[in-house]
Amino acid sequence: MAQTPKMTSRPASASPLFSIGSVASIFSASSVKKLFVASILPIAIVLIWQFSGNNGSLFGGVLPTPDRVASAWYTWAFGSRGMGLNPYSGTWFDSLVFSTTRVLQGFAVAVIVGIPTGILIGWTRMAAHGIDPTIQLLRPIPITAWLPFSIAVFGISSLGAIFLIALGVFYPVVINTTQGARHVERNLVRAAQMMGASRFDILWRVVVPASLPAIFTGLRIGLGIGWTAVIVAEMIAVKSGLGYVLWDAYYVGRMDVVIADMATIGLMGLISDQLILMVERYALAWRYVNANR
């Protein structure tokens, strides 16, 4: 009797982070539609703001119209440095680099400390009883209340700003990580125990991967707080960056630069959040595949 050949299934290869399909999806009809819908409200606000102005300003000259803001932003970014009476001309990129570097440094410190701490609190009862109460005691203290402490310890320097950013990012990261580790599906843990996995293997191969959705949520929230903290720190504790320009421009009455600064902060927050979402989609590809079934 002739034997029928066995059908062997080819394993699906993992798709790279930037495959041709992922690039094409960016320019797909649905993506363009989402971008169009998301742009309606901001464009409407800008148009209403522009046409409500009188001689380039609103509220008796206090608030400049978008065209004046755009002009100031262009000079701030591309103007000749040191030319004329505009101290902000050509300094936008430097301020952006200063603030972004501080946010990344503080964010990295908070992630390195916060994720292991959250896993530890969520997974071990001793850490939950010994560490979590202290975190919950310090968490309600706002970032602004830490400013005098930061200046006293670090002086007027970038270290103070990095400290405040790391502190602001730390709490959402550690709390979300704790919740993720604490609510791991118990059947997964029992299955790993039945297969003879050690406690460390269960922690590394079960608890950490299962906690990733909560961890990424904490990273997104924490990064937003990090941009808030850097502006607060640079207003008082540092003499460079977007926060310093924001306060200095307000002090001399340059509201067009103030609004351009605010728009820059918002755009950087949006871009950094989208970058975390891209990493999340790659790291949790299995989650998105299951959701689309």
C-alpha positions, -999 to 999 in steps of 0.1 A, spaced: 0 0 0 15 33 -11 22 57 17 9 92 12 36 119 17 32 139 49 24 175 47 50 196 65 40 231 75 65 258 70 72 279 101 62 315 96 93 337 98 92 366 122 86 398 104 113 425 109 105 458 127 107 478 94 95 454 67 82 464 33 47 456 45 50 478 77 63 507 56 34 502 31 9 502 59 20 537 69 8 550 36 -23 528 34 -58 542 29 -68 536 65 -37 554 78 -42 584 56 -79 585 67 -69 584 104 -43 611 98 -70 632 81 -95 627 109 -69 635 135 -60 667 117 -95 682 115 -97 695 151 -62 711 153 -66 728 119 -101 741 129 -86 755 161 -58 772 143 -81 787 116 -106 800 143 -76 814 162 -62 831 131 -94 847 119 -105 858 154 -74 880 157 -72 917 150 -39 931 136 -21 899 144 -32 895 180 -61 887 204 -72 899 238 -58 933 234 -24 923 220 -17 896 247 -21 865 224 -4 866 189 -21 849 160 -7 817 144 10 835 116 31 856 140 38 824 160 50 806 129 72 836 119 88 836 154 92 799 153 110 801 119 134 828 132 140 808 164 149 777 144 166 791 112 175 827 120 211 839 121 225 835 156 238 866 172 223 889 146 201 918 155 182 922 188 166 888 189 184 866 215 164 835 204 174 836 167 189 803 156 188 787 190 159 763 187 179 732 178 202 737 207 174 741 232 156 710 217 188 689 221 194 700 257 158 692 268 156 659 248 189 647 262 178 654 298 144 636 292 162 605 277 187 604 306 161 607 333 138 583 315 166 557 312 174 560 350 137 556 358 133 526 336 164 508 348 153 513 385 115 512 381 109 480 360 129 457 382 114 473 413 79 469 400 85 432 391 100 426 425 70 442 443 45 424 422 61 390 424 74 388 460 53 394 491 84 406 511 91 433 486 55 443 485 54 448 523 89 463 525 92 487 495 57 495 483 45 515 514 75 539 510 68 544 473 31 551 481 42 576 508 65 596 484 44 593 453 18 621 462 46 647 466 45 668 433 76 674 412 75 711 421 79 703 458 112 685 450 126 716 433 142 732 464 157 698 474 171 694 438 187 728 438 201 723 473 217 690 464 226 694 428 228 731 424 219 749 391 229 720 368 215 693 345 218 667 373 190 684 391 168 683 360 176 646 354 168 638 390 134 655 387 126 638 354 137 603 367 115 609 398 85 618 377 89 589 353 96 564 381 62 563 398 40 554 368 66 529 356 69 511 389 32 511 396 21 498 362 49 472 363 37 461 397 2 457 385 13 437 355 34 413 376 8 410 402 -20 400 378 -2 374 357 -25 346 347 -20 319 374 -26 291 350 5 301 331 25 299 364 10 265 373 18 252 338 54 263 342 57 247 376 43 214 363 70 215 336 97 218 363 106 254 358 125 271 386 113 302 403 138 323 383 127 307 351 90 315 359 99 350 367 120 356 335 100 335 310 64 339 323 60 369 346 81 395 327 66 387 292 31 387 307 38 421 323 49 438 291 16 454 282 14 470 316 50 480 315 46 498 281 15 516 295 37 529 324 64 539 299 40 560 279 26 577 309 60 582 324 75 597 293 47 623 292 54 632 328 91 634 319 85 662 294 65 680 320 92 676 346 120 688 322 101 721 316 95 727 353 132 719 361 145 741 332 124 771 343 141 773 376 170 748 381 187 750 347 198 778 324 192 761 291 166 741 272 130 746 262 118 753 297 144 780 302 134 797 268 97 794 278 102 813 310 127 838 296 104 846 267 74 851 290 95 874 312 104 897 283 69 896 268 76 874 237 44 854 237 50 843 201 81 825 212 62 811 243 35 795 221 61 782 196 79 767 226 47 751 238 40 737 203 76 722 202 70 705 236 37 690 224 52 678 191 82 661 209 58 645 234 37 631 205 68 619 186 83 601 216 49 585 224 46 572 189 81 558 191 72 538 222 41 526 204 62 513 175 85 494 199 54 480 217 38 468 185 71 450 177 77 435 211 40 425 215 34 414 179 17 383 193 -9 404 210 -19 424 179 -20 391 158 -44 375 183 -65 407 184 -70 407 146 -81 370 144 
